[in-house]
Amino acid sequence: MVTEGKSSRRKRPTKVTLDAALLLEAKRLGINVSAACERGLAERVSREREAPAE
């Protein structure tokens, strides 16, 4: 899983589409949206890798 702080992995800019109200609230709360998206994606990829193949 990716942790807060600097990662030794190369990063690449990408575009994502997010709910506008959710993005505004995240910014208001001081959430690092890029880090939160990366963490969520890493968790999802991990779950998919562990899931039994159909």
N, C-alpha and C positions, 0 to 999 in steps of 0.2 A: 504494500500500500504506500502511496505517496504521502510524505509527511509535510507539515508546514516548514517553512524555511527553504533554503536552496537545495535544488535537486541536481545531481550530477548528470542527469539525462538531458539531452538536447531538447529544446522546446521549439515548436513551430507555430507561428500565428495561424489562427483559424477563426472562422465565423460560426457563431451559434445564434439561434433565435430563442429568446427568453420572454416570458410573460412580462410586460412592461411594469405592472404594479409590483410584481415580485422583485424585479431588478431595482426599482426605486426604493423599496423597503430594505433590500440588502445593502444598497449604498448608504441609506440613512443610518443603518446599524453598523456601518464600517466594515462590512464583510468583504473580503477579497474575493471577488466573483470568479476570477480565473482560478484561484486556488481551490475554491469550493467546487467548481465544475470539474477540475482535474481529479479531486479527491472522490467525488461522486462517480465519475467515469471509471476510475481505477477500481472502486468497490464493485461496480457492475460487471466489469471485465472479469474480476476475480470470481464472482458468483457464477458467471457463465462458464468459465473454465472448469469449475467444480461440478457443474450440473451434469447429470448423466445424459449421454447422447441418446436421441430418440431414433 
